[in-house]
Amino acid sequence: MKCRHCHNEVKLPFLDLGTAPPSNAYLSAGQLDQPERYFPLRVLVCETCWLVQTQDFAGREELFTEDYAYFSSTSSSWLRHAEDYVAAMTERFGLGADSCVVEVAANDGYLLQYVAGRGIPCYGIEPTRSTADAARAKGIAIVEEFFGVALGEKLASEGRQADLTAANNVLAHVPDINDFVGGFARLLKPQGVSTFEFPHLLRMVTDTQFDTVYHEHYSYLSLTAVENVFRSNGLRVFDVEELSTHGGSLRVYACRIDAAHAVTPRVTEMLAREESAGITSAAFYTRFQEAAEKVKNGLMRFLLDARRDGRSVAGYGAAAKGNTMLNFMGVRGDLLEYVVDRADAKIGKFMPGSRIPIVAEARLAETRPDYIVILPWNLRDEVSAQLSYAREWGATLVTAVPVLELL
């Protein structure tokens, strides 16, 4: 295997979750009589540039299909995060009616709706038909293509360069990370700014967030690796912030190599923290497999004990990370009766691999399960508030990462 950034040989193992179907490949009832495609789910580390990456078995067109079922607007806390981001960027960079904001991986328009609401010209780039159509329904212009150097150059030649580009939770989703990053260097105006948000590898390891591993995530990112990738593809990191989203993320600010933005002390400080934690040493990565198996075994024991004791268990949130967890454990409907979700596109479908039915939230009040496992643990506070009514019949909420916890 060759590193997708520096092309050196990659040998250092990080995590092996066996095999699983793509985590967002939800099944219809008609597909239950058909086989599913499973792919190995293994992650390795490049010891040259320290990019953590999956082995390539599934192409992006197979993972990000026209009926892609992840809609960002489903989460109210994520909408607040997007609105706060737009307010902060508008103030910091003086965005206005003469500016142009572009979001790459615009999804359903969850963020750009706030840009448009401020009267700032904007458009999105989104390759999946289902989410692109949802964004258009909000009045957002969408370029329905995968992003890279060629598209960045094309848009720039059409006079559509950006003062600000946003790329939230997409940098990890691209198989050709060099082409993707290089596209921003073409799309930006000379003094334009690109921001990228992604789960931080340091927090992933510290908190055993192994269930953030799935086929759609080709890379698992540290600032150390990102700076290497950016510098090689025409971008320069000049600031970084830590965020609480997705269990602990970074927001990286970048510009073209020759832009005037001064580097803040936070960049040097974060790189030093990563170095101190061992991100550039093999030992940092070799203990993760054992930690992941410990979390898996803890949740499996809980589910088996609940079944033995005659307790009913439901899941909340048909999230990709939940599919990673359930398929790694080999859980089926005998241990988890159903999963509720608020996304209309998922209701009536079935979780990939486990084939557990996805139902509307009303099912909880109808069946009154003893336990509700929150699969998207990063939203535990939001979900706990939403499910406060379940306390009335004595239900206990459960999360598994980083350790099993009854809420």
C-alpha positions as CSV (number, residue, x, y, z in Angstrom):
1,M,0.0,0.0,0.0
2,K,1.3,3.5,-0.9
3,C,0.5,6.6,1.0
4,R,-2.2,8.6,-0.7
5,H,-0.3,11.8,0.0
6,C,3.5,11.2,-0.2
7,H,3.3,7.8,-2.0
8,N,5.7,6.1,0.3
9,E,5.0,2.6,1.5
10,V,2.5,2.3,4.4
11,K,3.1,-0.5,6.8
12,L,2.3,0.6,10.4
13,P,-1.1,-0.9,11.5
14,F,-3.5,1.3,13.5
15,L,-6.9,-0.4,13.5
16,D,-8.5,-3.5,12.0
17,L,-12.3,-3.7,12.2
18,G,-12.7,-6.7,10.0
19,T,-15.2,-6.3,7.1
20,A,-18.3,-4.2,6.9
21,P,-20.6,-2.7,4.2
22,P,-20.3,1.1,3.7
23,S,-21.8,2.8,6.8
24,N,-24.3,5.0,4.9
25,A,-25.5,2.2,2.6
26,Y,-28.9,1.9,4.2
27,L,-31.1,-0.9,2.9
28,S,-34.7,-0.7,1.7
29,A,-37.1,-3.5,2.5
30,G,-36.8,-4.8,-1.0
31,Q,-33.0,-5.2,-0.6
32,L,-33.3,-7.5,2.4
33,D,-33.5,-10.5,0.1
34,Q,-30.3,-9.5,-1.7
35,P,-26.6,-9.8,-0.7
36,E,-24.6,-6.8,0.6
37,R,-21.2,-5.8,-0.5
38,Y,-18.6,-5.9,2.4
39,F,-15.2,-4.3,2.3
40,P,-12.2,-4.7,4.6
41,L,-12.1,-1.9,7.1
42,R,-8.4,-1.4,8.0
43,V,-6.5,1.7,8.9
44,L,-2.7,2.1,8.6
45,V,-0.2,5.0,9.3
46,C,2.4,6.5,6.9
47,E,5.6,6.9,8.9
48,T,6.9,9.4,6.5
49,C,4.2,12.1,6.5
50,W,2.0,10.6,9.4
51,L,-1.2,10.5,7.4
52,V,-3.5,7.9,9.0
53,Q,-5.5,6.3,6.2
54,T,-7.7,3.4,5.2
55,Q,-6.8,0.8,2.7
56,D,-8.6,1.6,-0.6
57,F,-11.2,-0.9,-1.5
58,A,-14.3,1.2,-2.3
59,G,-14.3,4.2,-4.7
60,R,-16.0,7.5,-3.9
61,E,-18.7,7.0,-6.5
62,E,-19.8,3.8,-4.7
63,L,-19.8,5.5,-1.3
64,F,-21.3,8.9,-2.1
65,T,-24.3,7.9,-4.3
66,E,-27.2,10.0,-5.5
67,D,-29.4,8.7,-2.7
68,Y,-26.8,9.5,0.0
69,A,-28.8,9.5,3.3
70,Y,-26.8,11.8,5.6
71,F,-28.5,15.2,5.9
72,S,-26.6,17.7,8.1
73,S,-29.8,19.7,9.1
74,T,-31.1,16.8,11.1
75,S,-29.0,17.9,14.1
76,S,-30.1,21.2,15.8
77,S,-26.8,21.6,17.6
78,W,-25.0,21.3,14.2
79,L,-27.2,24.0,12.8
80,R,-26.3,26.3,15.7
81,H,-22.7,25.5,15.1
82,A,-23.0,26.5,11.4
83,E,-24.8,29.7,12.2
84,D,-22.2,30.7,14.8
85,Y,-19.4,29.9,12.2
86,V,-21.0,32.2,9.6
87,A,-21.3,35.0,12.2
88,A,-17.7,34.6,13.3
89,M,-16.3,34.5,9.7
90,T,-18.3,37.4,8.6
91,E,-16.9,39.6,11.4
92,R,-13.3,38.3,11.2
93,F,-12.9,38.6,7.5
94,G,-15.3,41.5,6.8
95,L,-17.6,39.5,4.4
96,G,-20.4,41.4,2.7
97,A,-22.3,42.0,-0.5
98,D,-19.1,42.1,-2.5
99,S,-17.8,38.8,-1.2
100,C,-18.2,35.3,-2.4
101,V,-18.5,32.3,0.0
102,V,-18.2,28.7,-1.3
103,E,-18.9,25.6,0.7
104,V,-17.4,22.4,-0.5
105,A,-19.5,19.4,0.5
106,A,-22.5,21.8,1.1
107,N,-24.8,18.9,1.9
108,D,-28.4,20.1,2.3
109,G,-27.5,23.8,2.6
110,Y,-27.3,23.7,6.4
111,L,-24.5,26.3,6.5
112,L,-25.0,28.4,3.3
113,Q,-28.6,29.3,4.3
114,Y,-27.1,31.5,7.0
115,V,-24.6,33.0,4.5
116,A,-27.4,33.8,2.1
117,G,-29.5,35.2,4.9
118,R,-26.9,37.8,5.5
119,G,-27.0,38.9,1.8
120,I,-23.6,37.5,1.1
121,P,-23.2,35.9,-2.4
122,C,-22.5,32.2,-2.1
123,Y,-22.8,28.8,-3.8
124,G,-22.1,25.2,-2.8
125,I,-20.3,22.2,-4.3
126,E,-22.0,18.9,-3.5
127,P,-21.8,15.7,-5.6
128,T,-24.7,13.7,-4.0
129,R,-28.0,14.3,-5.7
130,S,-30.2,13.8,-2.6
131,T,-28.5,16.5,-0.5
132,A,-27.9,18.8,-3.4
133,D,-31.6,18.9,-4.2
134,A,-32.3,19.7,-0.6
135,A,-29.9,22.6,-0.7
136,R,-31.5,23.9,-3.9
137,A,-34.9,23.8,-2.2
138,K,-33.5,26.3,0.3
139,G,-32.5,28.6,-2.6
140,I,-28.8,27.7,-2.6
141,A,-27.0,27.4,-6.0
142,I,-25.2,24.1,-6.2
143,V,-22.5,22.7,-8.4
144,E,-23.2,19.0,-8.4
145,E,-19.7,17.6,-8.9
146,F,-16.8,16.2,-6.9
147,F,-14.2,18.8,-6.1
148,G,-10.6,18.9,-7.1
149,V,-8.0,20.8,-9.1
150,A,-9.9,20.6,-12.4
151,L,-13.1,22.0,-10.9
152,G,-11.3,24.7,-8.9
153,E,-9.6,25.9,-12.1
154,K,-12.8,25.8,-14.0
155,L,-14.7,27.9,-11.4
156,A,-11.9,30.4,-11.2
157,S,-11.8,30.8,-14.9
158,E,-15.5,31.6,-14.8
159,G,-14.9,34.4,-12.3
160,R,-16.3,32.4,-9.3
161,Q,-13.3,32.6,-7.0
162,A,-13.9,32.7,-3.3
163,D,-13.1,35.1,-0.5
164,L,-13.9,32.3,1.9
165,T,-14.3,28.5,1.4
166,A,-15.8,26.2,4.1
167,A,-15.1,22.5,4.1
168,N,-16.6,20.9,7.1
169,N,-16.0,17.2,7.8
170,V,-15.1,16.5,4.2
171,L,-11.3,16.5,4.2
172,A,-11.3,13.0,5.7
173,H,-13.8,11.9,3.0
174,V,-11.6,12.3,-0.1
175,P,-9.5,9.5,-1.6
176,D,-7.2,11.8,-3.5
177,I,-6.4,14.3,-0.8
178,N,-3.7,16.1,-2.9
179,D,-6.1,16.8,-5.8
180,F,-8.8,17.9,-3.3
181,V,-6.6,20.4,-1.4
182,G,-5.0,21.6,-4.6
183,G,-8.4,22.7,-5.8
184,F,-8.7,25.2,-3.0
185,A,-5.4,26.9,-4.0
186,R,-7.1,27.5,-7.4
187,L,-10.5,28.5,-6.1
188,L,-9.3,31.1,-3.6
189,K,-8.8,34.7,-4.4
190,P,-5.2,35.9,-3.8
191,Q,-6.0,36.8,-0.1
192,G,-8.9,34.4,0.3
193,V,-9.3,32.1,3.3
194,S,-10.2,28.4,3.4
195,T,-11.4,26.8,6.7
196,F,-11.5,23.0,7.2
197,E,-13.1,21.2,10.1
198,F,-12.3,17.6,10.9
199,P,-12.2,15.3,13.9
200,H,-8.8,15.5,15.6
201,L,-6.8,12.4,15.6
202,L,-5.4,13.3,19.0
203,R,-8.9,13.2,20.5
204,M,-9.8,10.1,18.5
205,V,-7.0,8.2,20.2
206,T,-7.3,9.7,23.6
207,D,-11.0,9.0,23.8
208,T,-11.0,5.7,21.9
209,Q,-13.3,7.0,19.2
210,F,-12.8,4.0,16.9
211,D,-16.3,4.1,15.7
212,T,-15.5,7.3,13.6
213,V,-13.7,4.8,11.3
214,Y,-15.7,3.9,8.3
215,H,-15.2,3.5,4.6
216,E,-16.3,7.1,3.7
217,H,-13.4,8.3,6.0
218,Y,-10.3,7.8,3.9
219,S,-8.1,9.7,6.3
220,Y,-7.8,10.5,10.1
221,L,-6.2,13.8,10.6
222,S,-3.7,15.5,12.8
223,L,-2.5,19.1,12.3
224,T,0.9,17.6,11.7
225,A,-0.3,15.6,8.7
226,V,-2.6,18.3,7.4
227,E,0.2,20.9,7.4
228,N,2.3,18.5,5.3
229,V,-0.5,17.9,2.8
230,F,-1.4,21.6,2.5
231,R,2.2,22.8,2.0
232,S,2.7,20.3,-0.8
233,N,-0.5,21.5,-2.6
234,G,-0.3,25.3,-2.5
235,L,-1.9,26.1,0.8
236,R,-0.4,27.5,4.0
237,V,-1.9,27.0,7.5
238,F,-2.1,30.2,9.5
239,D,-4.4,29.5,12.4
240,V,-6.1,26.6,14.2
241,E,-8.9,26.3,16.7
242,E,-10.1,23.4,18.9
243,L,-13.8,22.6,18.7
244,S,-16.1,20.4,20.7
245,T,-17.9,19.0,17.7
246,H,-17.8,15.4,16.7
247,G,-16.0,14.4,19.9
248,G,-13.2,17.0,19.5
249,S,-12.3,18.6,16.2
250,L,-9.9,21.2,14.7
251,R,-10.8,24.1,12.6
252,V,-7.8,24.9,10.4
253,Y,-7.5,28.3,8.6
254,A,-5.4,28.2,5.4
255,C,-4.6,30.6,2.5
256,R,-2.5,30.5,-0.6
257,I,1.2,30.2,-0.1
258,D,1.8,33.8,-1.1
259,A,-1.1,35.4,0.8
260,A,-0.4,37.9,3.6
261,H,-2.1,36.2,6.5
262,A,0.2,36.0,9.6
263,V,0.6,32.7,11.4
264,T,-0.8,32.7,14.9
265,P,0.9,31.1,17.9
266,R,-1.9,28.6,18.1
267,V,-0.4,26.7,15.1
268,T,3.0,26.3,16.7
269,E,1.4,25.3,20.0
270,M,-0.9,22.6,18.5
271,L,2.0,21.1,16.5
272,A,4.1,21.0,19.7
273,R,1.2,19.3,21.6
274,E,0.9,16.7,18.9
275,E,4.6,16.1,19.0
276,S,4.6,15.7,22.7
277,A,1.7,13.3,22.6
278,G,3.7,11.1,20.2
279,I,1.9,11.6,16.9
280,T,5.2,11.3,15.0
281,S,6.1,8.0,16.7
282,A,4.9,4.5,16.0
283,A,4.2,3.8,19.7
284,F,1.3,6.3,19.6
285,Y,-0.6,4.1,17.2
286,T,0.1,0.6,18.3
287,R,-2.2,0.5,21.4
288,F,-5.4,1.7,19.7
289,Q,-6.6,-1.8,18.5
290,E,-6.7,-3.1,22.1
291,A,-8.5,0.0,23.4
292,A,-11.2,-0.3,20.6
293,E,-11.8,-4.0,21.5
294,K,-12.2,-3.1,25.1
295,V,-15.0,-0.6,24.3
296,K,-16.6,-3.1,21.9
297,N,-16.6,-5.8,24.6
298,G,-18.0,-3.5,27.2
299,L,-21.1,-2.7,25.1
300,M,-21.5,-6.4,24.0
301,R,-21.5,-7.5,27.6
302,F,-24.2,-4.9,28.4
303,L,-26.4,-6.0,25.6
304,L,-26.0,-9.7,26.4
305,D,-26.8,-9.0,30.1
306,A,-29.9,-7.0,29.2
307,R,-31.2,-9.9,27.0
308,R,-30.5,-12.4,29.8
309,D,-32.4,-10.2,32.3
310,G,-35.3,-9.8,29.9
311,R,-34.7,-6.1,29.4
312,S,-35.6,-4.4,26.1
313,V,-33.0,-2.3,24.3
314,A,-33.5,0.2,21.4
315,G,-31.0,2.4,19.6
316,Y,-31.1,6.2,18.9
317,G,-29.5,7.7,15.8
318,A,-28.9,5.7,12.6
319,A,-25.5,7.3,12.4
320,A,-22.5,6.0,10.4
321,K,-20.5,5.6,13.7
322,G,-23.3,3.4,15.0
323,N,-23.0,1.1,12.0
324,T,-19.3,0.8,12.6
325,M,-19.9,-0.2,16.2
326,L,-22.7,-2.7,15.5
327,N,-20.9,-4.4,12.6
328,F,-17.6,-4.6,14.6
329,M,-19.6,-6.3,17.4
330,G,-21.7,-8.5,15.1
331,V,-24.9,-7.2,16.7
332,R,-28.2,-8.0,15.1
333,G,-31.9,-7.4,15.9
334,D,-32.0,-10.0,18.7
335,L,-29.9,-7.6,20.9
336,L,-31.0,-4.3,19.6
337,E,-34.7,-4.3,18.5
338,Y,-34.7,-1.2,16.4
339,V,-33.0,2.2,15.9
340,V,-35.0,5.5,15.8
341,D,-34.0,8.5,13.8
342,R,-35.3,11.9,12.9
343,A,-34.1,11.9,9.3
344,D,-37.1,11.1,7.0
345,A,-34.7,9.7,4.4
346,K,-33.8,6.8,6.8
347,I,-37.2,5.9,8.2
348,G,-38.4,2.6,6.9
349,K,-34.9,1.5,5.9
350,F,-32.5,-0.9,7.6
351,M,-29.0,-0.5,9.1
352,P,-26.3,-1.9,6.7
353,G,-24.9,-5.1,7.9
354,S,-26.9,-5.6,11.0
355,R,-30.2,-5.0,9.1
356,I,-31.8,-3.6,12.2
357,P,-35.0,-1.6,11.3
358,I,-34.9,2.2,11.4
359,V,-38.1,3.7,12.7
360,A,-39.6,7.0,13.6
361,E,-39.0,8.3,17.2
362,A,-42.7,7.7,18.1
363,R,-41.9,4.0,18.4
364,L,-40.1,4.7,21.7
365,A,-43.2,5.9,23.4
366,E,-45.2,3.0,21.9
367,T,-42.8,0.3,23.1
368,R,-41.2,1.9,26.1
369,P,-37.8,0.2,26.0
370,D,-35.8,-0.2,29.3
371,Y,-32.6,1.1,27.7
372,I,-31.9,3.4,24.8
373,V,-28.4,3.3,23.4
374,I,-27.3,6.6,21.9
375,L,-25.2,5.6,18.9
376,P,-24.0,9.1,17.9
377,W,-22.4,9.6,21.3
378,N,-21.0,13.0,20.2
379,L,-24.6,14.3,20.4
380,R,-25.4,12.8,23.8
381,D,-26.4,16.2,25.4
382,E,-28.7,17.1,22.6
383,V,-30.2,13.6,22.4
384,S,-30.6,13.4,26.2
385,A,-32.6,16.6,26.2
386,Q,-34.8,15.3,23.3
387,L,-35.4,12.0,25.1
388,S,-36.2,13.5,28.5
389,Y,-39.7,12.1,28.2
390,A,-38.3,8.5,28.3
391,R,-37.5,9.1,32.0
392,E,-41.3,8.9,32.7
393,W,-41.3,5.2,32.1
394,G,-37.9,4.6,33.7
395,A,-35.8,4.3,30.6
396,T,-32.0,4.5,31.0
397,L,-29.9,6.2,28.3
398,V,-26.6,4.5,27.4
399,T,-23.4,5.6,25.6
400,A,-20.4,3.3,24.9
401,V,-17.6,5.7,23.9
402,P,-15.1,6.2,25.5
403,V,-16.4,3.9,28.2
404,L,-19.8,2.4,28.8
405,E,-21.9,4.9,30.7
406,L,-25.5,4.8,31.9
407,L,-26.9,8.4,31.9
